[in-house]
Amino acid sequence: MSISKIFTLLLIAFGILPVHGQGPTTQEIKCWFEINRYNTPSETPFVEVLISVDASSLTFKEANGMKNAGIEFTILFLQNDKVITYDKVDLLSPQIFLDNPGHFNLIAMRRIVLPNGRYDVEIKLKDVHNPDRITTYPPDSLTIHFEPGAVALSDFRLLDSVVSSSKEHIFKKNGLILYPHFVNYYPASAGTLHFYTEIYNLDEEYLDEDVLVTYGIYPLESDKPVPGLFSFTKIKGAAVNPILGNLHIEELPRGKYRLLMEVRNRENHLITSREMLFYRNSERKAEAANEAANLNIDSTFAGELPSDELDWYLNALKPVASNLEAQAINTILAKGDTLLMRQFFYHFWSNRNLEAPEKAWQRYKKRLAVVRNEFAIMNRRSYESDRGRVYLEYGEPDERFESKYETDANPYEIWRYNRTPFGETNIIFVFKATDLVSNNFELIHSNATGELKNENWELIVRNAFNVTPGFDKQERPGTFGNSNDELFKDQ
């Protein structure tokens, strides 16, 4: 997946990230950047680094009745703490009249050749006119793997607009200027989701053969696209096939979704696929309850649910439900109509697997049994716990490290997923016990998209219960655990 960062206060304002720990201060430089992975016909992978900086967060310097601002952007790619390659760019604003600087962003794009491999990526921003103002981002991981000769997709680039032009431009590809969409977030006012991607090596086996490319928007944990938000195109195989797509999202309700693209041969066999997460904010009202009311559920698994447990079963869907579905659940529970409860339950799982809804439910039911058994806590339902929610949404972790008896740390757990159901790789979740008796562990850090992230999680674990850690301390304690270090260093 591509790496992207945005000024944290912006995400908090959108309601995507919770406020946690030490947030940005007024001294931080407001910057967005994204790293997308591409390949070439000569099998020379490279990345494109897209950069956008809010000029109002920089220091303006006056000269001869005019002023300007600038930033030094440095990106390093490391392996085993050794710098493999780096790039540095100075972004300077034009000269501006003192009395009306206005609001604008400094933008740039850098292309960097980067062979297959796993890298740690470090970013540093320095205010050109105030060198003491430096903003750094903690290291993040990036894996590049384009198998020689294999059909593959580049990362998605979300777009604000597409303009045909004969002029040179930093965002120009194939005669089109592709203006980036700066965040994987779409407010209620956004009506269209535009994107760009590339398919590689279809000429090896599918030269001049029809290949089907499908793309659509899917709710999480569903293999069925949102109605009306699915499209396809047929192409002839080439060394590089650029794909420019758009989907109209005016009616898309608030929630977290997947943009999924699949490439299939003429026998409809899957060749390759790519997906990414994005967020939608909308005030559209819930309609799922009305849709469910029209279903005939005679002789279905939903009709066999125990009446005295219907409330529990419907509430237990919320960890994997969309915001729209969660609203519908609350509406149905308030009505107390047991038939409507069963109809909605069947409707919910039919949306996840139209051909085999009961199979999808049984898979989730097994997860619920694990959550009930392992993550039960006092005064709350087990699926409402952080560990319960993550287990239901992401499944059983590939690795689970538990620490209960370290003398200088609270009980904590680290879960690791080699690959999540949403296509992300090398994902960890860190949970810390809130006390010593309730079996309640709160999520304090994850590198998964849309989850709580805190690079100082080890300081939180080490502190005594209910004591605010010193967030100005950035170094990791040298005596911290052994097994957990092995998990953490690979994230």
LINSULFEN-V606883 format. One record per backbone hydrogen bond with DSSP energy under -1.0 kcal/mol. CO is the residue of the C=O (numbers start at 1). NH is the residue of the N-H. Records with the same first field share a line. If there is no record, write none. Layout:
CO->NH / NH
This chain:
3->35
5->33
7->10 / 11
8->12
9->13
10->14
11->16
12->15
25->28
30->54
32->52
33->5
34->50
35->3
36->48
37->155
38->46
40->43
45->114
46->38
47->112
48->36
49->110
50->34
51->108
52->32
53->106
54->57
55->58
61->68
63->66
65->98
66->63
67->96
68->61
69->93
70->128
71->91
72->126
73->89
74->124
75->87
76->122
77->84 / 85
78->120
79->82
82->79
85->77
87->75
89->73
91->71
96->67
97->100
104->55
106->53
108->51
110->49
112->47
117->144
119->142
120->78
121->140
122->76
123->137
124->74
125->135
126->72
127->130
130->133
132->134
133->127
135->125
140->121
142->119
144->117
147->150
152->200
157->196
158->181
161->179
163->177
169->172
171->178
173->176
175->165
176->173
177->163
179->160 / 161
183->185
184->279
186->281
187->190
191->249
193->247
194->159
195->245
196->157
197->243
198->154
199->241
200->152
202->206
206->209 / 237
211->235
212->264
213->233
214->262
215->231
216->260
217->226
218->258
219->222
226->229
229->217
231->215
233->213
235->211
237->208
238->202
239->201
241->199
243->197
245->195
247->193
249->252
255->280
257->278
258->218
259->276
260->216
261->274
262->214
263->271 / 272
264->212
265->268
269->265
272->263
274->261
276->259
278->257
279->186
280->255
287->291
288->292
289->293
291->294
292->295
297->300
301->304
302->305
306->309
307->310
309->313
310->314
311->315
312->316
314->317
315->318
317->320
322->326
323->327
324->328
325->329
326->330
327->331
328->332
329->333
330->334
331->335
332->336
337->341
338->342
339->343
340->344
341->345
342->346
343->347
344->348
345->349
346->350
347->351
349->353
352->223
356->360
357->361
358->362
359->363
360->364
361->365
362->366
363->367
364->368
365->369
366->370
367->371
368->372
369->373
370->374
371->375
377->380
381->384
382->385
385->389
386->390
387->391
388->392
389->393
390->394
391->395
399->416
401->414
403->412
406->409
411->433
412->403
413->431
414->401
415->429
416->398 / 399
417->427
418->426
420->423
424->420
427->417
428->447
429->415
430->444 / 445
431->413
432->442
440->434
442->432
445->430
448->451
452->446
454->457
456->460
457->461
458->462
459->463
461->410
464->467
469->471
470->473
477->480
482->486
483->487
484->488
485->489
488->491
